Amino acid sequence: MKQPIIEYDSPVDALVALAKRLSVYEQHYQMDSEEFFDQYRKGQLSDESSWVEWAGDYQHYVAISQQLKRQLKRAA
C-alpha cells in the first residue's frame, strides 16, 4: 500500500515524526531500530512490507539527523 506524502514545516518536525514512528516499530517488534536495520541490511530479515517501511523510515531519520548535525556545526 502506498503511503501518503507528508510535508513538514522544518526538518526538526520531520525528525520528531520519524522518531515517533520508529518508537512504535521498536515497541511492537521489541528491537532497536539500529539493530533492526543492521539485520535487514545483511539480508537476515524478509522483504515484508512492514520491514521495508521501517527500513525506509530509519534511513530517512538518519539522513535528516546528519543534515541537522551539519547545519548545527556550520552555525556554531
PDB file of N, H, CA, C and O in Angstrom:
ATOM      1  N   MET A   1       0.850  -1.177   0.000  1.00  0.00           N
ATOM      2  CA  MET A   1       0.000   0.000   0.000  1.00  0.00           C
ATOM      3  C   MET A   1       0.896   1.241   0.000  1.00  0.00           C
ATOM      4  O   MET A   1       1.834   1.325   0.793  1.00  0.00           O
ATOM      5  N   LYS A   2       0.626   2.168  -0.849  1.00  0.00           N
ATOM      6  H   LYS A   2      -0.136   2.100  -1.493  1.00  0.00           H
ATOM      7  CA  LYS A   2       1.427   3.380  -0.951  1.00  0.00           C
ATOM      8  C   LYS A   2       1.075   4.337   0.181  1.00  0.00           C
ATOM      9  O   LYS A   2      -0.093   4.631   0.437  1.00  0.00           O
ATOM     10  N   GLN A   3       2.128   4.815   0.853  1.00  0.00           N
ATOM     11  H   GLN A   3       3.077   4.577   0.645  1.00  0.00           H
ATOM     12  CA  GLN A   3       1.958   5.752   1.957  1.00  0.00           C
ATOM     13  C   GLN A   3       1.717   7.158   1.403  1.00  0.00           C
ATOM     14  O   GLN A   3       2.296   7.530   0.382  1.00  0.00           O
ATOM     15  N   PRO A   4       0.870   7.933   2.068  1.00  0.00           N
ATOM     16  CA  PRO A   4       0.679   9.315   1.626  1.00  0.00           C
ATOM     17  C   PRO A   4       1.943  10.127   1.873  1.00  0.00           C
ATOM     18  O   PRO A   4       2.698   9.834   2.800  1.00  0.00           O
ATOM     19  N   ILE A   5       2.174  11.133   1.061  1.00  0.00           N
ATOM     20  H   ILE A   5       1.560  11.371   0.308  1.00  0.00           H
ATOM     21  CA  ILE A   5       3.316  12.018   1.232  1.00  0.00           C
ATOM     22  C   ILE A   5       2.948  13.089   2.246  1.00  0.00           C
ATOM     23  O   ILE A   5       1.941  13.782   2.100  1.00  0.00           O
ATOM     24  N   ILE A   6       3.772  13.213   3.267  1.00  0.00           N
ATOM     25  H   ILE A   6       4.590  12.650   3.385  1.00  0.00           H
ATOM     26  CA  ILE A   6       3.532  14.202   4.318  1.00  0.00           C
ATOM     27  C   ILE A   6       4.650  15.226   4.252  1.00  0.00           C
ATOM     28  O   ILE A   6       5.828  14.869   4.218  1.00  0.00           O
ATOM     29  N   GLU A   7       4.283  16.484   4.235  1.00  0.00           N
ATOM     30  H   GLU A   7       3.326  16.773   4.263  1.00  0.00           H
ATOM     31  CA  GLU A   7       5.282  17.551   4.221  1.00  0.00           C
ATOM     32  C   GLU A   7       5.315  18.225   5.587  1.00  0.00           C
ATOM     33  O   GLU A   7       4.283  18.442   6.222  1.00  0.00           O
ATOM     34  N   TYR A   8       6.534  18.552   6.022  1.00  0.00           N
ATOM     35  H   TYR A   8       7.373  18.376   5.506  1.00  0.00           H
ATOM     36  CA  TYR A   8       6.724  19.179   7.324  1.00  0.00           C
ATOM     37  C   TYR A   8       7.279  20.583   7.130  1.00  0.00           C
ATOM     38  O   TYR A   8       7.914  20.883   6.118  1.00  0.00           O
ATOM     39  N   ASP A   9       7.030  21.434   8.115  1.00  0.00           N
ATOM     40  H   ASP A   9       6.515  21.191   8.937  1.00  0.00           H
ATOM     41  CA  ASP A   9       7.497  22.819   8.060  1.00  0.00           C
ATOM     42  C   ASP A   9       8.998  22.931   8.276  1.00  0.00           C
ATOM     43  O   ASP A   9       9.622  23.891   7.824  1.00  0.00           O
ATOM     44  N   SER A  10       9.582  21.955   8.967  1.00  0.00           N
ATOM     45  H   SER A  10       9.076  21.175   9.335  1.00  0.00           H
ATOM     46  CA  SER A  10      11.014  22.013   9.247  1.00  0.00           C
ATOM     47  C   SER A  10      11.569  20.603   9.353  1.00  0.00           C
ATOM     48  O   SER A  10      10.819  19.652   9.575  1.00  0.00           O
ATOM     49  N   PRO A  11      12.876  20.462   9.196  1.00  0.00           N
ATOM     50  CA  PRO A  11      13.497  19.150   9.374  1.00  0.00           C
ATOM     51  C   PRO A  11      13.319  18.625  10.808  1.00  0.00           C
ATOM     52  O   PRO A  11      13.251  17.415  11.025  1.00  0.00           O
ATOM     53  N   VAL A  12      13.245  19.525  11.763  1.00  0.00           N
ATOM     54  H   VAL A  12      13.300  20.508  11.586  1.00  0.00           H
ATOM     55  CA  VAL A  12      13.059  19.101  13.155  1.00  0.00           C
ATOM     56  C   VAL A  12      11.684  18.448  13.315  1.00  0.00           C
ATOM     57  O   VAL A  12      11.563  17.420  13.981  1.00  0.00           O
ATOM     58  N   ASP A  13      10.659  19.032  12.714  1.00  0.00           N
ATOM     59  H   ASP A  13      10.758  19.868  12.173  1.00  0.00           H
ATOM     60  CA  ASP A  13       9.319  18.439  12.766  1.00  0.00           C
ATOM     61  C   ASP A  13       9.322  17.048  12.123  1.00  0.00           C
ATOM     62  O   ASP A  13       8.706  16.119  12.646  1.00  0.00           O
ATOM     63  N   ALA A  14      10.002  16.910  11.012  1.00  0.00           N
ATOM     64  H   ALA A  14      10.503  17.664  10.587  1.00  0.00           H
ATOM     65  CA  ALA A  14      10.096  15.615  10.325  1.00  0.00           C
ATOM     66  C   ALA A  14      10.829  14.608  11.202  1.00  0.00           C
ATOM     67  O   ALA A  14      10.421  13.451  11.299  1.00  0.00           O
ATOM     68  N   LEU A  15      11.907  15.047  11.840  1.00  0.00           N
ATOM     69  H   LEU A  15      12.238  15.988  11.762  1.00  0.00           H
ATOM     70  CA  LEU A  15      12.690  14.162  12.693  1.00  0.00           C
ATOM     71  C   LEU A  15      11.858  13.663  13.875  1.00  0.00           C
ATOM     72  O   LEU A  15      11.921  12.486  14.230  1.00  0.00           O
ATOM     73  N   VAL A  16      11.094  14.542  14.471  1.00  0.00           N
ATOM     74  H   VAL A  16      11.042  15.499  14.184  1.00  0.00           H
ATOM     75  CA  VAL A  16      10.238  14.159  15.603  1.00  0.00           C
ATOM     76  C   VAL A  16       9.190  13.141  15.151  1.00  0.00           C
ATOM     77  O   VAL A  16       8.959  12.144  15.835  1.00  0.00           O
ATOM     78  N   ALA A  17       8.561  13.386  14.013  1.00  0.00           N
ATOM     79  H   ALA A  17       8.748  14.197  13.457  1.00  0.00           H
ATOM     80  CA  ALA A  17       7.550  12.456  13.494  1.00  0.00           C
ATOM     81  C   ALA A  17       8.166  11.089  13.204  1.00  0.00           C
ATOM     82  O   ALA A  17       7.569  10.059  13.513  1.00  0.00           O
ATOM     83  N   LEU A  18       9.350  11.081  12.616  1.00  0.00           N
ATOM     84  H   LEU A  18       9.835  11.919  12.364  1.00  0.00           H
ATOM     85  CA  LEU A  18      10.022   9.811  12.326  1.00  0.00           C
ATOM     86  C   LEU A  18      10.421   9.095  13.614  1.00  0.00           C
ATOM     87  O   LEU A  18      10.305   7.873  13.704  1.00  0.00           O
ATOM     88  N   ALA A  19      10.882   9.836  14.596  1.00  0.00           N
ATOM     89  H   ALA A  19      10.976  10.829  14.523  1.00  0.00           H
ATOM     90  CA  ALA A  19      11.253   9.220  15.881  1.00  0.00           C
ATOM     91  C   ALA A  19      10.046   8.538  16.513  1.00  0.00           C
ATOM     92  O   ALA A  19      10.172   7.456  17.087  1.00  0.00           O
ATOM     93  N   LYS A  20       8.891   9.158  16.411  1.00  0.00           N
ATOM     94  H   LYS A  20       8.789  10.037  15.945  1.00  0.00           H
ATOM     95  CA  LYS A  20       7.666   8.556  16.944  1.00  0.00           C
ATOM     96  C   LYS A  20       7.321   7.268  16.199  1.00  0.00           C
ATOM     97  O   LYS A  20       6.938   6.272  16.812  1.00  0.00           O
ATOM     98  N   ARG A  21       7.458   7.296  14.863  1.00  0.00           N
ATOM     99  H   ARG A  21       7.769   8.106  14.365  1.00  0.00           H
ATOM    100  CA  ARG A  21       7.179   6.097  14.066  1.00  0.00           C
ATOM    101  C   ARG A  21       8.157   4.976  14.419  1.00  0.00           C
ATOM    102  O   ARG A  21       7.762   3.820  14.562  1.00  0.00           O
ATOM    103  N   LEU A  22       9.427   5.326  14.556  1.00  0.00           N
ATOM    104  H   LEU A  22       9.748   6.266  14.439  1.00  0.00           H
ATOM    105  CA  LEU A  22      10.429   4.319  14.900  1.00  0.00           C
ATOM    106  C   LEU A  22      10.133   3.713  16.270  1.00  0.00           C
ATOM    107  O   LEU A  22      10.310   2.512  16.472  1.00  0.00           O
ATOM    108  N   SER A  23       9.690   4.531  17.195  1.00  0.00           N
ATOM    109  H   SER A  23       9.546   5.507  17.031  1.00  0.00           H
ATOM    110  CA  SER A  23       9.358   4.054  18.531  1.00  0.00           C
ATOM    111  C   SER A  23       8.231   3.014  18.486  1.00  0.00           C
ATOM    112  O   SER A  23       8.262   2.025  19.219  1.00  0.00           O
ATOM    113  N   VAL A  24       7.258   3.242  17.639  1.00  0.00           N
ATOM    114  H   VAL A  24       7.233   4.045  17.043  1.00  0.00           H
ATOM    115  CA  VAL A  24       6.148   2.283  17.504  1.00  0.00           C
ATOM    116  C   VAL A  24       6.678   0.948  16.988  1.00  0.00           C
ATOM    117  O   VAL A  24       6.326  -0.105  17.521  1.00  0.00           O
ATOM    118  N   TYR A  25       7.526   0.985  15.950  1.00  0.00           N
ATOM    119  H   TYR A  25       7.812   1.840  15.518  1.00  0.00           H
ATOM    120  CA  TYR A  25       8.120  -0.251  15.435  1.00  0.00           C
ATOM    121  C   TYR A  25       8.930  -0.956  16.524  1.00  0.00           C
ATOM    122  O   TYR A  25       8.812  -2.167  16.708  1.00  0.00           O
ATOM    123  N   GLU A  26       9.753  -0.190  17.241  1.00  0.00           N
ATOM    124  H   GLU A  26       9.849   0.794  17.091  1.00  0.00           H
ATOM    125  CA  GLU A  26      10.620  -0.775  18.259  1.00  0.00           C
ATOM    126  C   GLU A  26       9.815  -1.444  19.366  1.00  0.00           C
ATOM    127  O   GLU A  26      10.179  -2.523  19.833  1.00  0.00           O
ATOM    128  N   GLN A  27       8.739  -0.818  19.781  1.00  0.00           N
ATOM    129  H   GLN A  27       8.443   0.059  19.401  1.00  0.00           H
ATOM    130  CA  GLN A  27       7.898  -1.404  20.820  1.00  0.00           C
ATOM    131  C   GLN A  27       7.193  -2.653  20.306  1.00  0.00           C
ATOM    132  O   GLN A  27       7.108  -3.660  21.009  1.00  0.00           O
ATOM    133  N   HIS A  28       6.691  -2.582  19.083  1.00  0.00           N
ATOM    134  H   HIS A  28       6.760  -1.763  18.513  1.00  0.00           H
ATOM    135  CA  HIS A  28       5.950  -3.715  18.510  1.00  0.00           C
ATOM    136  C   HIS A  28       6.852  -4.931  18.314  1.00  0.00           C
ATOM    137  O   HIS A  28       6.468  -6.051  18.653  1.00  0.00           O
ATOM    138  N   TYR A  29       8.041  -4.718  17.773  1.00  0.00           N
ATOM    139  H   TYR A  29       8.353  -3.809  17.498  1.00  0.00           H
ATOM    140  CA  TYR A  29       8.941  -5.825  17.461  1.00  0.00           C
ATOM    141  C   TYR A  29       9.995  -6.079  18.541  1.00  0.00           C
ATOM    142  O   TYR A  29      10.821  -6.980  18.396  1.00  0.00           O
ATOM    143  N   GLN A  30       9.975  -5.285  19.630  1.00  0.00           N
ATOM    144  H   GLN A  30       9.304  -4.553  19.748  1.00  0.00           H
ATOM    145  CA  GLN A  30      10.928  -5.445  20.726  1.00  0.00           C
ATOM    146  C   GLN A  30      12.375  -5.478  20.217  1.00  0.00           C
ATOM    147  O   GLN A  30      13.169  -6.344  20.584  1.00  0.00           O
ATOM    148  N   MET A  31      12.689  -4.484  19.344  1.00  0.00           N
ATOM    149  H   MET A  31      12.044  -3.780  19.046  1.00  0.00           H
ATOM    150  CA  MET A  31      14.016  -4.410  18.755  1.00  0.00           C
ATOM    151  C   MET A  31      14.350  -2.950  18.481  1.00  0.00           C
ATOM    152  O   MET A  31      13.505  -2.188  18.012  1.00  0.00           O
ATOM    153  N   ASP A  32      15.572  -2.570  18.773  1.00  0.00           N
ATOM    154  H   ASP A  32      16.259  -3.189  19.154  1.00  0.00           H
ATOM    155  CA  ASP A  32      16.067  -1.232  18.497  1.00  0.00           C
ATOM    156  C   ASP A  32      16.157  -1.031  16.979  1.00  0.00           C
ATOM    157  O   ASP A  32      16.471  -1.972  16.250  1.00  0.00           O
ATOM    158  N   SER A  33      15.886   0.174  16.506  1.00  0.00           N
ATOM    159  H   SER A  33      15.630   0.938  17.099  1.00  0.00           H
ATOM    160  CA  SER A  33      15.903   0.445  15.061  1.00  0.00           C
ATOM    161  C   SER A  33      17.276   0.217  14.437  1.00  0.00           C
ATOM    162  O   SER A  33      17.375  -0.289  13.319  1.00  0.00           O
ATOM    163  N   GLU A  34      18.322   0.587  15.148  1.00  0.00           N
ATOM    164  H   GLU A  34      18.241   0.998  16.056  1.00  0.00           H
ATOM    165  CA  GLU A  34      19.669   0.389  14.611  1.00  0.00           C
ATOM    166  C   GLU A  34      19.979  -1.097  14.458  1.00  0.00           C
ATOM    167  O   GLU A  34      20.544  -1.516  13.448  1.00  0.00           O
ATOM    168  N   GLU A  35      19.612  -1.886  15.453  1.00  0.00           N
ATOM    169  H   GLU A  35      19.153  -1.546  16.274  1.00  0.00           H
ATOM    170  CA  GLU A  35      19.808  -3.336  15.397  1.00  0.00           C
ATOM    171  C   GLU A  35      18.977  -3.934  14.266  1.00  0.00           C
ATOM    172  O   GLU A  35      19.468  -4.751  13.487  1.00  0.00           O
ATOM    173  N   PHE A  36      17.705  -3.516  14.184  1.00  0.00           N
ATOM    174  H   PHE A  36      17.307  -2.852  14.817  1.00  0.00           H
ATOM    175  CA  PHE A  36      16.837  -3.986  13.103  1.00  0.00           C
ATOM    176  C   PHE A  36      17.470  -3.694  11.739  1.00  0.00           C
ATOM    177  O   PHE A  36      17.560  -4.579  10.888  1.00  0.00           O
ATOM    178  N   PHE A  37      17.905  -2.451  11.539  1.00  0.00           N
ATOM    179  H   PHE A  37      17.832  -1.732  12.230  1.00  0.00           H
ATOM    180  CA  PHE A  37      18.409  -2.069  10.225  1.00  0.00           C
ATOM    181  C   PHE A  37      19.669  -2.845   9.870  1.00  0.00           C
ATOM    182  O   PHE A  37      19.878  -3.189   8.707  1.00  0.00           O
ATOM    183  N   ASP A  38      20.504  -3.120  10.852  1.00  0.00           N
ATOM    184  H   ASP A  38      20.335  -2.841  11.797  1.00  0.00           H
ATOM    185  CA  ASP A  38      21.707  -3.918  10.603  1.00  0.00           C
ATOM    186  C   ASP A  38      21.311  -5.317  10.109  1.00  0.00           C
ATOM    187  O   ASP A  38      21.877  -5.812   9.134  1.00  0.00           O
ATOM    188  N   GLN A  39      20.353  -5.945  10.771  1.00  0.00           N
ATOM    189  H   GLN A  39      19.894  -5.543  11.563  1.00  0.00           H
ATOM    190  CA  GLN A  39      19.891  -7.268  10.344  1.00  0.00           C
ATOM    191  C   GLN A  39      19.220  -7.202   8.968  1.00  0.00           C
ATOM    192  O   GLN A  39      19.439  -8.074   8.127  1.00  0.00           O
ATOM    193  N   TYR A  40      18.419  -6.189   8.745  1.00  0.00           N
ATOM    194  H   TYR A  40      18.241  -5.481   9.428  1.00  0.00           H
ATOM    195  CA  TYR A  40      17.708  -6.030   7.472  1.00  0.00           C
ATOM    196  C   TYR A  40      18.710  -5.845   6.329  1.00  0.00           C
ATOM    197  O   TYR A  40      18.582  -6.461   5.272  1.00  0.00           O
ATOM    198  N   ARG A  41      19.698  -4.995   6.556  1.00  0.00           N
ATOM    199  H   ARG A  41      19.802  -4.494   7.415  1.00  0.00           H
ATOM    200  CA  ARG A  41      20.709  -4.707   5.538  1.00  0.00           C
ATOM    201  C   ARG A  41      21.526  -5.952   5.194  1.00  0.00           C
ATOM    202  O   ARG A  41      21.948  -6.126   4.051  1.00  0.00           O
ATOM    203  N   LYS A  42      21.743  -6.801   6.170  1.00  0.00           N
ATOM    204  H   LYS A  42      21.401  -6.660   7.099  1.00  0.00           H
ATOM    205  CA  LYS A  42      22.503  -8.036   5.961  1.00  0.00           C
ATOM    206  C   LYS A  42      21.659  -9.142   5.319  1.00  0.00           C
ATOM    207  O   LYS A  42      22.167 -10.229   5.042  1.00  0.00           O
ATOM    208  N   GLY A  43      20.380  -8.870   5.083  1.00  0.00           N
ATOM    209  H   GLY A  43      19.967  -7.987   5.308  1.00  0.00           H
ATOM    210  CA  GLY A  43      19.501  -9.860   4.463  1.00  0.00           C
ATOM    211  C   GLY A  43      18.993 -10.914   5.426  1.00  0.00           C
ATOM    212  O   GLY A  43      18.547 -11.980   5.000  1.00  0.00           O
ATOM    213  N   GLN A  44      19.055 -10.632   6.715  1.00  0.00           N
ATOM    214  H   GLN A  44      19.418  -9.766   7.061  1.00  0.00           H
ATOM    215  CA  GLN A  44      18.617 -11.587   7.717  1.00  0.00           C
ATOM    216  C   GLN A  44      17.114 -11.510   7.978  1.00  0.00           C
ATOM    217  O   GLN A  44      16.567 -12.331   8.714  1.00  0.00           O
ATOM    218  N   LEU A  45      16.453 -10.532   7.380  1.00  0.00           N
ATOM    219  H   LEU A  45      16.897  -9.865   6.782  1.00  0.00           H
ATOM    220  CA  LEU A  45      15.002 -10.372   7.517  1.00  0.00           C
ATOM    221  C   LEU A  45      14.384 -10.372   6.128  1.00  0.00           C
ATOM    222  O   LEU A  45      15.047 -10.050   5.142  1.00  0.00           O
ATOM    223  N   SER A  46      13.127 -10.732   6.060  1.00  0.00           N
ATOM    224  H   SER A  46      12.588 -10.994   6.861  1.00  0.00           H
ATOM    225  CA  SER A  46      12.429 -10.782   4.772  1.00  0.00           C
ATOM    226  C   SER A  46      12.100  -9.380   4.252  1.00  0.00           C
ATOM    227  O   SER A  46      12.376  -8.378   4.911  1.00  0.00           O
ATOM    228  N   ASP A  47      11.515  -9.330   3.078  1.00  0.00           N
ATOM    229  H   ASP A  47      11.290 -10.144   2.542  1.00  0.00           H
ATOM    230  CA  ASP A  47      11.083  -8.059   2.495  1.00  0.00           C
ATOM    231  C   ASP A  47       9.604  -7.793   2.773  1.00  0.00           C
ATOM    232  O   ASP A  47       8.895  -7.210   1.953  1.00  0.00           O
ATOM    233  N   GLU A  48       9.166  -8.229   3.935  1.00  0.00           N
ATOM    234  H   GLU A  48       9.742  -8.702   4.601  1.00  0.00           H
ATOM    235  CA  GLU A  48       7.801  -7.971   4.390  1.00  0.00           C
ATOM    236  C   GLU A  48       7.566  -6.458   4.377  1.00  0.00           C
ATOM    237  O   GLU A  48       8.474  -5.689   4.692  1.00  0.00           O
ATOM    238  N   SER A  49       6.376  -6.034   4.021  1.00  0.00           N
ATOM    239  H   SER A  49       5.638  -6.658   3.765  1.00  0.00           H
ATOM    240  CA  SER A  49       6.101  -4.606   3.847  1.00  0.00           C
ATOM    241  C   SER A  49       6.416  -3.779   5.097  1.00  0.00           C
ATOM    242  O   SER A  49       6.918  -2.661   4.979  1.00  0.00           O
ATOM    243  N   SER A  50       6.134  -4.301   6.275  1.00  0.00           N
ATOM    244  H   SER A  50       5.727  -5.209   6.371  1.00  0.00           H
ATOM    245  CA  SER A  50       6.418  -3.518   7.485  1.00  0.00           C
ATOM    246  C   SER A  50       7.919  -3.363   7.695  1.00  0.00           C
ATOM    247  O   SER A  50       8.366  -2.329   8.193  1.00  0.00           O
ATOM    248  N   TRP A  51       8.716  -4.383   7.319  1.00  0.00           N
ATOM    249  H   TRP A  51       8.353  -5.222   6.914  1.00  0.00           H
ATOM    250  CA  TRP A  51      10.174  -4.258   7.424  1.00  0.00           C
ATOM    251  C   TRP A  51      10.680  -3.196   6.455  1.00  0.00           C
ATOM    252  O   TRP A  51      11.544  -2.390   6.801  1.00  0.00           O
ATOM    253  N   VAL A  52      10.142  -3.200   5.250  1.00  0.00           N
ATOM    254  H   VAL A  52       9.440  -3.855   4.969  1.00  0.00           H
ATOM    255  CA  VAL A  52      10.559  -2.229   4.232  1.00  0.00           C
ATOM    256  C   VAL A  52      10.227  -0.811   4.688  1.00  0.00           C
ATOM    257  O   VAL A  52      11.045   0.097   4.540  1.00  0.00           O
ATOM    258  N   GLU A  53       9.033  -0.618   5.241  1.00  0.00           N
ATOM    259  H   GLU A  53       8.368  -1.355   5.361  1.00  0.00           H
ATOM    260  CA  GLU A  53       8.635   0.696   5.735  1.00  0.00           C
ATOM    261  C   GLU A  53       9.521   1.137   6.895  1.00  0.00           C
ATOM    262  O   GLU A  53       9.937   2.294   6.961  1.00  0.00           O
ATOM    263  N   TRP A  54       9.808   0.213   7.806  1.00  0.00           N
ATOM    264  H   TRP A  54       9.470  -0.726   7.752  1.00  0.00           H
ATOM    265  CA  TRP A  54      10.661   0.529   8.948  1.00  0.00           C
ATOM    266  C   TRP A  54      12.058   0.911   8.459  1.00  0.00           C
ATOM    267  O   TRP A  54      12.636   1.890   8.931  1.00  0.00           O
ATOM    268  N   ALA A  55      12.593   0.152   7.531  1.00  0.00           N
ATOM    269  H   ALA A  55      12.124  -0.643   7.148  1.00  0.00           H
ATOM    270  CA  ALA A  55      13.923   0.456   6.982  1.00  0.00           C
ATOM    271  C   ALA A  55      13.931   1.833   6.327  1.00  0.00           C
ATOM    272  O   ALA A  55      14.873   2.603   6.514  1.00  0.00           O
ATOM    273  N   GLY A  56      12.897   2.145   5.565  1.00  0.00           N
ATOM    274  H   GLY A  56      12.132   1.519   5.412  1.00  0.00           H
ATOM    275  CA  GLY A  56      12.805   3.457   4.919  1.00  0.00           C
ATOM    276  C   GLY A  56      12.719   4.584   5.930  1.00  0.00           C
ATOM    277  O   GLY A  56      13.381   5.611   5.784  1.00  0.00           O
ATOM    278  N   ASP A  57      11.901   4.389   6.953  1.00  0.00           N
ATOM    279  H   ASP A  57      11.364   3.554   7.070  1.00  0.00           H
ATOM    280  CA  ASP A  57      11.780   5.410   7.999  1.00  0.00           C
ATOM    281  C   ASP A  57      13.111   5.601   8.725  1.00  0.00           C
ATOM    282  O   ASP A  57      13.500   6.728   9.031  1.00  0.00           O
ATOM    283  N   TYR A  58      13.804   4.501   8.996  1.00  0.00           N
ATOM    284  H   TYR A  58      13.488   3.586   8.748  1.00  0.00           H
ATOM    285  CA  TYR A  58      15.089   4.605   9.700  1.00  0.00           C
ATOM    286  C   TYR A  58      16.119   5.335   8.840  1.00  0.00           C
ATOM    287  O   TYR A  58      16.837   6.202   9.338  1.00  0.00           O
ATOM    288  N   GLN A  59      16.195   4.996   7.569  1.00  0.00           N
ATOM    289  H   GLN A  59      15.611   4.292   7.164  1.00  0.00           H
ATOM    290  CA  GLN A  59      17.143   5.669   6.676  1.00  0.00           C
ATOM    291  C   GLN A  59      16.837   7.159   6.582  1.00  0.00           C
ATOM    292  O   GLN A  59      17.748   7.987   6.580  1.00  0.00           O
ATOM    293  N   HIS A  60      15.570   7.492   6.505  1.00  0.00           N
ATOM    294  H   HIS A  60      14.830   6.819   6.506  1.00  0.00           H
ATOM    295  CA  HIS A  60      15.148   8.890   6.443  1.00  0.00           C
ATOM    296  C   HIS A  60      15.527   9.607   7.740  1.00  0.00           C
ATOM    297  O   HIS A  60      16.008  10.740   7.710  1.00  0.00           O
ATOM    298  N   TYR A  61      15.308   8.947   8.874  1.00  0.00           N
ATOM    299  H   TYR A  61      14.917   8.027   8.898  1.00  0.00           H
ATOM    300  CA  TYR A  61      15.655   9.514  10.175  1.00  0.00           C
ATOM    301  C   TYR A  61      17.156   9.805  10.254  1.00  0.00           C
ATOM    302  O   TYR A  61      17.561  10.885  10.685  1.00  0.00           O
ATOM    303  N   VAL A  62      17.968   8.849   9.840  1.00  0.00           N
ATOM    304  H   VAL A  62      17.640   7.972   9.490  1.00  0.00           H
ATOM    305  CA  VAL A  62      19.423   9.020   9.882  1.00  0.00           C
ATOM    306  C   VAL A  62      19.851  10.164   8.962  1.00  0.00           C
ATOM    307  O   VAL A  62      20.698  10.975   9.336  1.00  0.00           O
ATOM    308  N   ALA A  63      19.274  10.231   7.770  1.00  0.00           N
ATOM    309  H   ALA A  63      18.586   9.572   7.467  1.00  0.00           H
ATOM    310  CA  ALA A  63      19.642  11.284   6.815  1.00  0.00           C
ATOM    311  C   ALA A  63      19.308  12.673   7.370  1.00  0.00           C
ATOM    312  O   ALA A  63      20.121  13.592   7.271  1.00  0.00           O
ATOM    313  N   ILE A  64      18.129  12.824   7.947  1.00  0.00           N
ATOM    314  H   ILE A  64      17.468  12.078   8.027  1.00  0.00           H
ATOM    315  CA  ILE A  64      17.745  14.122   8.499  1.00  0.00           C
ATOM    316  C   ILE A  64      18.608  14.467   9.712  1.00  0.00           C
ATOM    317  O   ILE A  64      19.010  15.618   9.881  1.00  0.00           O
ATOM    318  N   SER A  65      18.892  13.479  10.550  1.00  0.00           N
ATOM    319  H   SER A  65      18.565  12.544  10.412  1.00  0.00           H
ATOM    320  CA  SER A  65      19.761  13.717  11.709  1.00  0.00           C
ATOM    321  C   SER A  65      21.123  14.221  11.271  1.00  0.00           C
ATOM    322  O   SER A  65      21.646  15.178  11.842  1.00  0.00           O
ATOM    323  N   GLN A  66      21.698  13.589  10.267  1.00  0.00           N
ATOM    324  H   GLN A  66      21.273  12.812   9.803  1.00  0.00           H
ATOM    325  CA  GLN A  66      23.014  14.007   9.768  1.00  0.00           C
ATOM    326  C   GLN A  66      22.953  15.409   9.170  1.00  0.00           C
ATOM    327  O   GLN A  66      23.870  16.207   9.359  1.00  0.00           O
ATOM    328  N   GLN A  67      21.883  15.706   8.454  1.00  0.00           N
ATOM    329  H   GLN A  67      21.137  15.057   8.299  1.00  0.00           H
ATOM    330  CA  GLN A  67      21.710  17.034   7.865  1.00  0.00           C
ATOM    331  C   GLN A  67      21.654  18.098   8.965  1.00  0.00           C
ATOM    332  O   GLN A  67      22.304  19.138   8.860  1.00  0.00           O
ATOM    333  N   LEU A  68      20.894  17.839   9.996  1.00  0.00           N
ATOM    334  H   LEU A  68      20.366  16.994  10.081  1.00  0.00           H
ATOM    335  CA  LEU A  68      20.782  18.797  11.101  1.00  0.00           C
ATOM    336  C   LEU A  68      22.111  18.972  11.827  1.00  0.00           C
ATOM    337  O   LEU A  68      22.459  20.087  12.214  1.00  0.00           O
ATOM    338  N   LYS A  69      22.859  17.885  12.018  1.00  0.00           N
ATOM    339  H   LYS A  69      22.576  16.978  11.704  1.00  0.00           H
ATOM    340  CA  LYS A  69      24.165  17.988  12.671  1.00  0.00           C
ATOM    341  C   LYS A  69      25.120  18.857  11.855  1.00  0.00           C
ATOM    342  O   LYS A  69      25.850  19.678  12.410  1.00  0.00           O
ATOM    343  N   ARG A  70      25.110  18.673  10.532  1.00  0.00           N
ATOM    344  H   ARG A  70      24.517  18.006  10.081  1.00  0.00           H
ATOM    345  CA  ARG A  70      25.966  19.506   9.665  1.00  0.00           C
ATOM    346  C   ARG A  70      25.559  20.976   9.776  1.00  0.00           C
ATOM    347  O   ARG A  70      26.424  21.847   9.865  1.00  0.00           O
ATOM    348  N   GLN A  71      24.281  21.257   9.773  1.00  0.00           N
ATOM    349  H   GLN A  71      23.578  20.549   9.700  1.00  0.00           H
ATOM    350  CA  GLN A  71      23.804  22.635   9.873  1.00  0.00           C
ATOM    351  C   GLN A  71      24.186  23.239  11.215  1.00  0.00           C
ATOM    352  O   GLN A  71      24.556  24.412  11.276  1.00  0.00           O
ATOM    353  N   LEU A  72      24.106  22.475  12.275  1.00  0.00           N
ATOM    354  H   LEU A  72      23.806  21.523  12.226  1.00  0.00           H
ATOM    355  CA  LEU A  72      24.485  22.974  13.602  1.00  0.00           C
ATOM    356  C   LEU A  72      25.984  23.260  13.680  1.00  0.00           C
ATOM    357  O   LEU A  72      26.399  24.246  14.289  1.00  0.00           O
ATOM    358  N   LYS A  73      26.790  22.407  13.069  1.00  0.00           N
ATOM    359  H   LYS A  73      26.453  21.606  12.574  1.00  0.00           H
ATOM    360  CA  LYS A  73      28.246  22.643  13.060  1.00  0.00           C
ATOM    361  C   LYS A  73      28.581  23.931  12.317  1.00  0.00           C
ATOM    362  O   LYS A  73      29.435  24.704  12.751  1.00  0.00           O
ATOM    363  N   ARG A  74      27.899  24.154  11.191  1.00  0.00           N
ATOM    364  H   ARG A  74      27.205  23.525  10.839  1.00  0.00           H
ATOM    365  CA  ARG A  74      28.157  25.381  10.418  1.00  0.00           C
ATOM    366  C   ARG A  74      27.720  26.617  11.196  1.00  0.00           C
ATOM    367  O   ARG A  74      28.354  27.668  11.097  1.00  0.00           O
ATOM    368  N   ALA A  75      26.659  26.501  11.957  1.00  0.00           N
ATOM    369  H   ALA A  75      26.145  25.648  12.038  1.00  0.00           H
ATOM    370  CA  ALA A  75      26.143  27.658  12.686  1.00  0.00           C
ATOM    371  C   ALA A  75      26.982  27.968  13.932  1.00  0.00           C
ATOM    372  O   ALA A  75      26.964  29.094  14.429  1.00  0.00           O
ATOM    373  N   ALA A  76      27.705  26.983  14.427  1.00  0.00           N
ATOM    374  H   ALA A  76      27.720  26.068  14.024  1.00  0.00           H
ATOM    375  CA  ALA A  76      28.494  27.184  15.658  1.00  0.00           C
ATOM    376  C   ALA A  76      29.782  27.939  15.391  1.00  0.00           C
ATOM    377  O   ALA A  76      30.555  28.188  16.316  1.00  0.00           O
TER     378      ALA A  76
END
